Amino acid sequence: MMTPEAITWAANRGITEQTLGRMRVEGGPARFDSTAEQAIVFNYFEGDKLVNRKVRSLEGKKWKQQQGGKQCAYNWDRVKSGPKDVCYIVEGEMDALSLIEAGIDRSEEHTSELQSPYVISYAVFCLKK
């Protein structure tokens, strides 16, 4: 589910609702410490199986992950099966969504691989030359 608040937050950063839907991004309230805040949710899949969720508050920069979620790359199965002639490496999910908006996408998807329990991530696009 995508909330109007998350759609507006993403739109203010140049990301369309269409791209959010295509990349299976969601929005809604999430608990950070003892308060509920509006958030954007990046779902991590292996095929169609949800294996982790990364949540970012819309106000400030609070992040959290699903407890016990699998540490894996976002849409990695699609990247593994696609061409890898050219790769763009960016810092995170929003940067990867920005590349989609800029037309750097084709049939390949981005990855965002978590490098540590502290949610340091990177994203990669692989394109055929």
Solvent accessible surface area in square Angstrom, and as a share of the most:
residue,aa,sasa,rsa
1,M,162,0.72
2,M,43,0.19
3,T,13,0.08
4,P,100,0.63
5,E,84,0.38
6,A,0,0.00
7,I,42,0.21
8,T,76,0.44
9,W,19,0.07
10,A,0,0.00
11,A,58,0.45
12,N,115,0.59
13,R,116,0.42
14,G,48,0.46
15,I,3,0.01
16,T,64,0.37
17,E,99,0.44
18,Q,149,0.66
19,T,9,0.05
20,L,1,0.00
21,G,51,0.49
22,R,104,0.38
23,M,1,0.01
24,R,67,0.24
25,V,7,0.04
26,E,47,0.21
27,G,6,0.06
28,G,7,0.07
29,P,95,0.60
30,A,15,0.11
31,R,137,0.50
32,F,11,0.05
33,D,142,0.74
34,S,87,0.56
35,T,72,0.42
36,A,62,0.48
37,E,36,0.16
38,Q,63,0.28
39,A,0,0.00
40,I,0,0.00
41,V,10,0.05
42,F,0,0.00
43,N,4,0.02
44,Y,0,0.00
45,F,25,0.10
46,E,71,0.32
47,G,36,0.35
48,D,131,0.68
49,K,141,0.60
50,L,74,0.37
51,V,15,0.09
52,N,1,0.00
53,R,73,0.27
54,K,5,0.02
55,V,12,0.07
56,R,20,0.07
57,S,0,0.00
58,L,17,0.08
59,E,137,0.61
60,G,53,0.51
61,K,157,0.67
62,K,85,0.36
63,W,94,0.33
64,K,72,0.31
65,Q,37,0.16
66,Q,77,0.34
67,Q,179,0.79
68,G,80,0.77
69,G,12,0.11
70,K,99,0.42
71,Q,96,0.43
72,C,15,0.09
73,A,8,0.06
74,Y,1,0.00
75,N,5,0.03
76,W,101,0.36
77,D,54,0.28
78,R,106,0.39
79,V,1,0.01
80,K,116,0.49
81,S,99,0.64
82,G,19,0.18
83,P,44,0.27
84,K,97,0.41
85,D,79,0.41
86,V,48,0.28
87,C,64,0.38
88,Y,87,0.33
89,I,128,0.65
90,V,35,0.20
91,E,133,0.60
92,G,11,0.10
93,E,4,0.02
94,M,36,0.16
95,D,59,0.30
96,A,0,0.00
97,L,1,0.00
98,S,49,0.31
99,L,28,0.14
100,I,16,0.08
101,E,63,0.28
102,A,77,0.60
103,G,53,0.51
104,I,44,0.22
105,D,12,0.06
106,R,163,0.60
107,S,92,0.60
108,E,10,0.04
109,E,6,0.03
110,H,0,0.00
111,T,2,0.01
112,S,0,0.00
113,E,62,0.28
114,L,12,0.06
115,Q,97,0.43
116,S,29,0.18
117,P,113,0.71
118,Y,179,0.68
119,V,32,0.19
120,I,110,0.56
121,S,17,0.11
122,Y,71,0.27
123,A,0,0.00
124,V,18,0.10
125,F,0,0.00
126,C,5,0.03
127,L,12,0.06
128,K,131,0.55
129,K,186,0.79
